[in-house]
Amino acid sequence: MPKSNLKAVETAPDVAPDSDRGDILARAQRMAAVAALNADAVDADARFPHEAIAAAKEEGLFGLLVPRHLGGEGASLGEVADVCYTLGAACANTGMIYAMHQVKAACLVDHCADSPWHQDLLTRLAKEQLLFASSTTEGKKGGDVRSSEAPVVRDGDRISLTRDASVISYGEYADAVITTARRNPGADGADQVLVALLKDQFSLARTMGWETLGMRGTCSAGFTLKAEAKAEQVLPTAYETIHARSMVPAAHLLWSSTWTGVASGAVERARRFMRRAMRGAGQLPPGAAHFTRATTDLNTLRGLVAASLTRHENAVAAGGDALSSIDFHTSISLLKVEASELAVQVVMSALRATGLSGYRNDTDVSIGRALRDILSSPLMINNERILSNLASSVLVAGAPRSLRG
């Protein structure tokens, strides 16, 4: 499985795109250039990044994970992570939308083997470059994605579903929504399934807006989702298994890659400020120490995500229950916590390095948008919830017996 370039690639919003159309990273850079041109407008108007998403479809980037026998490119999660990193440096909103789409694509790719309907959907994804949205948060449950209130109601070979979705990011712009639900009206909330719904099979009635500090272009409003579909659109694998083996690893790896990209973009702006100050005054400005800290912490962050990608690759290669082991689950869950908090630290250091120039919104070294966007990362599935849920696992595991063991 190809390894990620996350440790080696530095991508700034103004990097000139590569000319090789066959290269995934070159295509991502072209998409990122479009995203960067529209990032300020997307943020200011809290609007969907139409231009960047159109560029993604033109570059064929939405179907990267689809296996070759289904018409896709069979890319690794590490290659997709590099795309998220590249996009995050240009526009956090675009990067996060792309990451969320690929999380759902990964769930389908990993668990479609026994479902011709979902294999056909993946073929359509590769051919038509469909955009998938996710619906996993609901009603009073909030961020508890391992419990559903709304059940799937079966009537012969048909199903219906009515869901109070507190958040469906970019739901109004997606070609399909992949949602969790209770298996049936009599099932426990934790007995969940994953259902793929096409755009003409569901309706959305907005129940909550999206007026936020940052990540404004993800358009993560709340909706009542009503759907009617075929029973075969329910994935046969229990969501408990999908969640542990695919959903959590893909989400935490791709989200963290996007946040690392946001941090990288902020550091590049701080670097631009430092070089300009050196040319003007002939010496480093007062914020130089903060720039050193931002750069060092960014390298640590990139190394953390890259190491986690390698660990995931090894777990996939090992097969069996490696992806469901307590050790792997704890590690991949803590990645989200550590990466989100370190990314905030990097962007804050970049802001302090640039001083008032970075604090202003009307300069080419402004860090404001990056800071507002990255502040969402510890709150996107709250870090405190993750740490509390992991407490029992950490208690059982005990301390390592050796430094590298």
C-alpha positions, 0 to 999 in steps of 0.5 A: 500500500503506498505510503503518505507523502504527508511528512514530505509535502509542504503545500501553500495556497499560492503554490503553482499546480503541477502539470501532470494530469495523471498524478493525484497530488498534482490534481489536488494542487489544481483543485486547491488553487481554485479553492484558495481563490474563493476561500475568503468569499466562502467564509465571508458569505458562509456559502458552499464552495461550489467552485472548488467542488466543481474542480474536484469533479473535473479532476476526478478526485471524489472516486479515488478510493473506489476499487479499480474493478468498480471503475475507480483508482484504488487509491490508499487512504494515505493518498487521500490524506495528502489531498486533504492536507493540500486542500486544508492549506488552501481552504479549510471548508473545502478540505473538510467537505472533501474529508467527510465525503471520503470517510463515507466512501471508505465505509462503503468500499470496506463493506460493500462486498456482499451488496451489489446495490452498494457496489453499483453506487461506488461505480456511479461515484467513480463515473459521475463523481458523486458527492456524499454527505454524512448524517450521524448526529441526531436529536438530543443525542448530539455527538453520540454517534453510537446511538440512534433514535430514528428507526428504519421502517420496513415494508416488504422490499421498501424502507422509510426513515424520518430523522431529526438530524441536528447536523448534516454538513452540506446536505443540501448540495450532496448527491447522496446522504449516508446515514445511521439509523436504528435497525428497526422500531424495536431495536436498541439505540446502539443496534444501528445500520448504515443506509445510503440514500440518493438525492431523489429519495430524501427530502430535507426540511431545515430546523437549524441554521449555521451561523458560526465562528469558523468552518462557515462554508461547510453549511452544517445546518440541522434538518428533518430528513425524510426518506423512502428507498429500497431495503437493499440500500441498508448495508448488510454489515452492522454499523458497530463493525463499520464504526470501529473498522472504517468510520473512526479510522478514516474520520480521524485520519482524514480530519487530522490531515485536513487540520494539519493542512490548515496549520501548514497554510498558517505557517506559510503565511507567517513565513511570508511575513518573516521574509518580508520583515527581514528584507525591510529591516534586515533583522528578524521581527519580535515574533521570530520565536513564535515562528520557530515554535509554529514550525517545530509543532507543525513538523510534530503534527505532520509526523503524528498524522503520518505515523498514524497512517502507517499504523493504519496501513499495518493494521489493514495488512494484518487483517483479522481483528487488528482494526478492532483491537483496543490498542489500535482503537485507543491510538486512532481515537487519541489521534483526533484529540492530539492532532486537533489541539496541536493544530490549534497551537500551531495556528495560534503561534503563527498568529503571534509570529505575525503580530497585528499584520496577521491579526488583521483581516485585510492583509495577505498574511492574515491568520484570522480565517485559519484560526477561526476554522481550526478552533472547530477541531477540538469541538468536532466530536468533542475531545472531552467526550472522546477522552471520557469514553477511552478512560476504561480502555486506557485503565485496562491497558496499563503502562508500556513496558518499554520505550518502543514497545 
